[in-house]
Amino acid sequence: MTKGSQLTLYASNESHSKLQSTVVEWVLDEIAKVGIHGATVTEVSEGIDAHGKHHAARFFELADQSVAVMVAAADEQIDTLLANLDGGGVRMFYTRCPVEFEVLGDPDDPQTKL
């Protein structure tokens, strides 16, 4: 069993001109750069961002939809990811909790490959 952290980042899925991609695309790229091999993006119907602005998924405002990006990894990877994200200049709220994690299934069995 591996010990580490579960990190959940909360952001709006808006385009960011500085990043030349959406915030979520940028976050997923940063996750991959630190060697974390899995992330879950959950679209949220409504939320309040780190600036206190209300976001809601409406037919004409889907780009304003809030999302939560969740990863679990070793603490060193999470520390590096947080430092990289902080350097990106995008304001986001996050939570971090200690977790134990592992991958189930036989890695040599083609039926259980991720």
C-alpha positions as CSV (number, residue, x, y, z in Angstrom):
1,M,0.0,0.0,0.0
2,T,1.4,3.4,-1.0
3,K,0.9,6.4,1.2
4,G,0.5,9.9,-0.2
5,S,-2.1,12.6,-0.8
6,Q,-5.3,13.1,-2.6
7,L,-5.5,16.5,-4.1
8,T,-8.7,18.1,-5.4
9,L,-8.4,21.3,-7.4
10,Y,-11.5,23.5,-8.0
11,A,-11.6,25.7,-11.1
12,S,-13.8,27.1,-13.8
13,N,-13.2,25.5,-17.2
14,E,-12.7,28.8,-18.9
15,S,-10.1,29.6,-21.5
16,H,-7.1,31.4,-20.1
17,S,-5.2,33.7,-22.6
18,K,-1.9,33.4,-20.7
19,L,-2.0,29.6,-20.8
20,Q,-3.4,29.4,-24.4
21,S,-5.6,26.6,-23.3
22,T,-8.5,26.0,-20.8
23,V,-7.5,25.9,-17.2
24,V,-8.4,22.2,-17.0
25,E,-6.2,21.4,-20.0
26,W,-3.3,23.2,-18.4
27,V,-3.9,21.5,-15.0
28,L,-4.0,18.1,-16.7
29,D,-0.8,18.9,-18.6
30,E,0.9,19.9,-15.3
31,I,-0.3,16.6,-13.7
32,A,1.3,14.6,-16.5
33,K,4.6,16.6,-16.3
34,V,5.1,15.5,-12.7
35,G,4.6,11.9,-13.6
36,I,1.1,11.4,-12.1
37,H,-0.6,8.8,-14.4
38,G,-4.3,9.4,-13.5
39,A,-6.7,12.2,-12.9
40,T,-10.5,12.5,-12.6
41,V,-12.2,15.6,-13.9
42,T,-15.8,16.1,-12.6
43,E,-18.0,18.8,-14.1
44,V,-19.9,20.6,-11.4
45,S,-23.3,22.1,-12.2
46,E,-22.8,25.1,-9.9
47,G,-20.1,26.5,-7.6
48,I,-18.4,29.6,-6.2
49,D,-14.7,30.0,-7.3
50,A,-11.7,31.3,-5.3
51,H,-12.7,34.9,-6.2
52,G,-16.2,34.4,-4.8
53,K,-17.8,34.4,-8.3
54,H,-20.8,32.2,-8.9
55,H,-20.4,29.8,-11.8
56,A,-23.3,27.7,-13.2
57,A,-23.6,25.3,-16.2
58,R,-26.2,26.9,-18.4
59,F,-26.9,26.1,-22.0
60,F,-25.2,29.3,-23.2
61,E,-22.5,29.4,-20.6
62,L,-20.9,25.9,-20.6
63,A,-17.4,27.5,-20.7
64,D,-18.2,28.9,-17.3
65,Q,-18.9,25.5,-15.8
66,S,-16.9,24.7,-12.7
67,V,-14.9,21.5,-12.5
68,A,-13.1,19.5,-9.8
69,V,-9.8,17.7,-10.8
70,M,-8.8,14.9,-8.4
71,V,-5.5,13.1,-8.2
72,A,-3.8,10.7,-5.8
73,A,0.0,10.4,-5.7
74,A,3.1,10.4,-3.6
75,D,3.5,13.5,-1.4
76,E,6.6,14.5,-3.4
77,Q,4.7,14.5,-6.7
78,I,1.8,16.5,-5.1
79,D,4.3,19.0,-3.6
80,T,5.9,19.5,-7.1
81,L,2.5,19.8,-8.8
82,L,1.3,22.4,-6.3
83,A,4.5,24.4,-6.8
84,N,4.1,24.3,-10.6
85,L,0.5,25.3,-10.4
86,D,1.2,28.1,-8.0
87,G,3.8,29.4,-10.5
88,G,1.2,29.4,-13.3
89,G,-0.6,32.4,-11.9
90,V,-4.1,30.9,-12.0
91,R,-6.0,31.3,-8.7
92,M,-7.6,28.0,-7.6
93,F,-8.9,26.6,-4.4
94,Y,-7.7,23.1,-3.4
95,T,-8.0,20.5,-0.7
96,R,-5.3,17.9,0.2
97,C,-5.9,14.9,2.3
98,P,-3.6,12.0,3.3
99,V,-4.5,8.7,1.6
100,E,-3.3,5.2,1.0
101,F,-3.6,3.9,-2.6
102,E,-2.7,1.0,-4.8
103,V,-3.6,-0.3,-8.3
104,L,-5.6,-3.5,-8.3
105,G,-5.4,-6.3,-10.9
106,D,-2.5,-8.2,-12.5
107,P,-0.5,-5.8,-14.7
108,D,0.4,-8.7,-17.1
109,D,-3.3,-9.6,-17.7
110,P,-4.6,-7.8,-20.8
111,Q,-8.1,-7.8,-19.2
112,T,-7.0,-5.6,-16.3
113,K,-4.7,-3.1,-18.1
114,L,-5.5,0.6,-17.4
